[in-house]
Amino acid sequence: MIAKLPLAKPYFDLEELEEIKKVLDSCWVTQGPEVKELEDKTANHLGVKYAIAVTNCTAALHLALLSIGIKKGDEVLVADFTFPATGHSVLYCGAIPVFADVNLRTYNIDPGPIEEKITDKTKAIIPVHTFGHPAEMDKIMKIAEYYDLKVIEDAACALGAKYKDKYAGTIGDIGCFSFHARKGITTGEGGMVATNNENLAKKIKHLSVFGMTSAWDREKNDRFVVPEFNEVGYNYKMSDITAAVGVAQLRKLDKIIEKKRELAKYWDEKLQEIEFIEPPYVSEHTEHIYQSYVALVNKRINRDKMIDRLMKNGIQTQIGAYASHIQPVYNSKDKCPNSLEIFSRSLALPIYYMLREEDIDMAGTSLKRVVKELK
Ligand SMILES: Cc1ncc(COP(=O)(O)O)c(C=O)c1O
């Protein structure tokens, strides 16, 4: 069914076409100067030394873990409530994701009980900045420092979000971002790694290009050198066509965030008039970018029926994210009751740059009606 009001919609204009045309005209369409431009501009925006563009955020997480030496048998603490790409990236390394429960209000990893899960095998923590709402990084960094663990931030949804005065994804050892279609800015599929550590940056770049020197770097050599493959790398390269969209999108990032914050405020006010739906919480010292606007449905109401009925009213909504520990692929014995609860009660409501307040009024009217039918 095609909704009258979709959940999300990317925002493009002529700038993306102009950037793509430049790349097509140049005839260099694989990884090259446009990727370099996107990497430099992203690094500059975030205030980090290095940014490495890759095919998606799952690849970014995989390479981030490999670069810090995660291997078979290691344990990595993972925020349970997330898209399972987070846990999958740990499995790709042959390591074990140990799922840590999240806070019911913030949806983010709860730093309190993390320590109970740390063992001799624990090597890293992956906090997720859920839906663009930064995790409690001060506490996480303190724990990581004490136990000598690396921190990989899953900032897939959080490009532009801030924790205190720092951008999400720039506080731990490495930050991983997504340019998937439902993210703040998009290249269709795409990802970026951010770090201030030169060795990690070099390792990640190398692993993203089969474990060899990239074609563009070789192109700039003034003498011919036969490339060498000295480790198993991957083909996680972003193409210059994709990067062209990213360069144009990055220019729009701040205005998209500003608009989505205004719309989130409007949704907050609208939900005051609707019983049994709790608006998302925003922690002190954070700037939420609302990649998704995710409310909590009261336990009395069947959330899945609600999504179905809203769709019949032309309003597309969705679950928030997943409780990882119950996904059969992980065969996990971890217990994460808060995550499980949010998994069954969260409701993502439409939010995107082109959404109008009238659209939220219309969705709110449907929501009110559906709550009445289901309560
Ligand atoms: C928290 C989180 N991590 C990782 C990913 C994976 O991102 P990508 O689709 O770019 O691989 C997503 C995508 O939805 C996500 O939400």
The ligand as a Gaussian input file, in Angstrom:
#p B3LYP/6-31G(d) Opt

LIG

0 1
 C       21.939000       2.019000      14.464000
 C       22.293000       1.518000      13.093000
 N       23.505000       0.976000      12.891000
 C       23.887000       0.537000      11.679000
 C       23.046000       0.626000      10.593000
 C       23.504000       0.122000       9.273000
 O       23.611000       1.164000       8.351000
 P       23.736000       0.848000       6.785000
 O       22.351000       0.573000       6.304000
 O       24.301000       2.119000       6.209000
 O       24.637000      -0.300000       6.644000
 C       21.779000       1.190000      10.750000
 C       20.860000       1.274000       9.617000
 O       19.677000       1.399000       9.718000
 C       21.390000       1.656000      12.025000
 O       20.192000       2.190000      12.234000

